[in-house]
Amino acid sequence: MNNKDQIKLAEAAYKLKGSPMFKVLARANELERQGKKIIHFEIGDTDFAPPGHIIEAAVSALRSGETHYVNSLGILPLREAICEATEKELGFKPTIGQVVIAPAKAFIYFLTRCLVNPGEEVIVPDPGFASYYSVFDFIGAKWANIPLLEKNEFRMNPADVRKSITDKTRLIIINSPNNPTGMVMTKEEIMAIGEIAKEKGVYLLTDETYGKMTYDYPHYSPSVIDQCRERTIILNSFSKVYAMAGFRLGWAIMPEAIAEKIGLMIQTVFSAVPPFIQYAGIAALIGDQSQIKAMLAEYKKRRDAIVAGLNSLPGVSCVIPQGAFYAFPNITGTGLTSEEFAEFALENAGLTVLSGTNFGQYGQGYARFSYATSIDNINKAVERLNEALKNK
Ligand SMILES: Cc1ncc(COP(=O)(O)O)c(C=O)c1O
């Protein structure tokens, strides 16, 4: 039974959207097989390798027998290292029972599943990370999308969040620095949303995957309000900051009662993150940070190069992203829709970019460029796009 029409699936399966970048990547790989030279801007992964001491920690843990089942919540030394790091960075020390280890994306699903009933509502940034929307559809949650507007430098407006809360709202998601816009919220905005969550008694998921990747302003976390003891949940990942996307390692800090349930989800689905991977996480957190700082300095140069390049193109304008490694130019002046622009860039300039609409309806008129690639590639891409747009 290989025929798609004959295979009957559960309703939820038909609602799964997944991650759009994987589709674009597959198309680009097909063109590469035909001999085309593609420059990649679609994937939120870096060209840097993780620092050597992180690799060494994983290898030596493998060699010393860290190859068995472990505690589903995560190994104690990693959770302790996260408690210490949180105290240093945010000024409060969570209990071990508040800290859970899993891939960041898995947390988005597990947390939404455990906090939101079908038909209940989540407040979410638009444009926002595509996995949020895929998860909501899959579990039957409804959402109120808060527009991130270019005229507000894509920052989420707390007044919009307040207006969108209903008696069905269970969860607010914020994501600063934001994927796909690179926007960083101010301390005032972050704290205002934290206070709204407190006043209304709703959970607040603060997705801090790019928290250490800001260029001009510091990152703030609303978790200081309740120290993740009542309603705030910090989501974090080793993927971007430490260039460890393939390790599939992240963590979350949350009220202990929720952590217990997430532990049961992990037991049910994959038992635990492999222990040798978790040892790499300890090395990342407590080891030398100089390479991390150097990577960040390089991303800043790349950001400046891509923003200048995009702003030089006919019909394209780009506000300066303050964090992460994404640029989100306005492409309306090209006369193309976002979907057409992404297609045009691939077919006519050999570049993979994502349509802004992959991240929600307010992404129309924009494209996402992931600039975690060399300045050389960035300059080449701008040249190719310039040629293609001029000859359109
Ligand atoms: C906003 C946001 N949250 C979470 C994740 C998931 O991170 P990971 O790949 O570590 O699961 C990503 C990855 O792109 C992201 O952009």
The ligand as an ORCA input file, in Angstrom:
! r2SCAN-3c Opt
* xyz 0 1
  C      13.013     30.084     18.040
  C      13.536     28.694     18.070
  N      13.197     27.895     19.087
  C      13.620     26.621     19.152
  C      14.429     26.093     18.180
  C      14.803     24.654     18.237
  O      16.104     24.445     18.520
  P      16.758     22.993     18.361
  O      17.137     22.872     16.937
  O      17.903     23.065     19.279
  O      15.758     21.957     18.770
  C      14.816     26.883     17.096
  C      15.644     26.319     16.015
  O      15.736     26.811     14.935
  C      14.359     28.226     17.037
  O      14.667     29.022     16.012
*
